[in-house]
Amino acid sequence: MSFRWFFWTLFIVLAFGACRKPGCTDPAAANYAKDATKEDGSCTYRYGCIDSSAVNFDTAALFSDGTCIFQGQAVLYLAEKLECDTVTVAIDNDNFAKLSVVFDVTGIECGQAGAATFQLDPGNYTYFVSSDDSCNWEGNFSITSRGCTSIPLSQPDTATAP
């Protein structure tokens, strides 16, 4: 009788216990094991920026790690009447294409027509102002995530002639 008991116990253990393959059974996990039948706690998940409006959106990430970076706006405008009628503003950064916008306004609200508005990644930038007649200078500004940075352009006393 004890041999029969041992045989059936061994059969049940082997039939139901040994056939279970350990692994990650969560289909949302990065290391999901399709053939695993027993969760072993080994699941790992992809963290990153999950906001599609961010500069560094990660399509493979499932959970946010708080690292999203959003573009901001820089609005450059003339803060005073200059000796020249119209100027060109260019923004140049190592990782950004040069842009030029011609405008001539003496006051501005954020996004006002006639101003130079740029969508930029957060960081530090240099602007260059130039014209055909003695309005040439440069300056620096910073952009943070989201929001609008207003940058008044006033001709310094040291502006150089072309």
Secondary structure, DSSP 8 states (H G I E B T S, - for coil): -HHHHHHHHHHHHHHHTTT--EE---TTSTT--TT--EE-S-----EE---TTSTT--TT--EE-S-----EEEEEEE-S--SSS-EEEEEEETTEEEEEEEE--S---TT-TTSEEEEE-SEEEEEEEE-SSS-BEEEEEEE-SSSEEEEEE---TT-B--
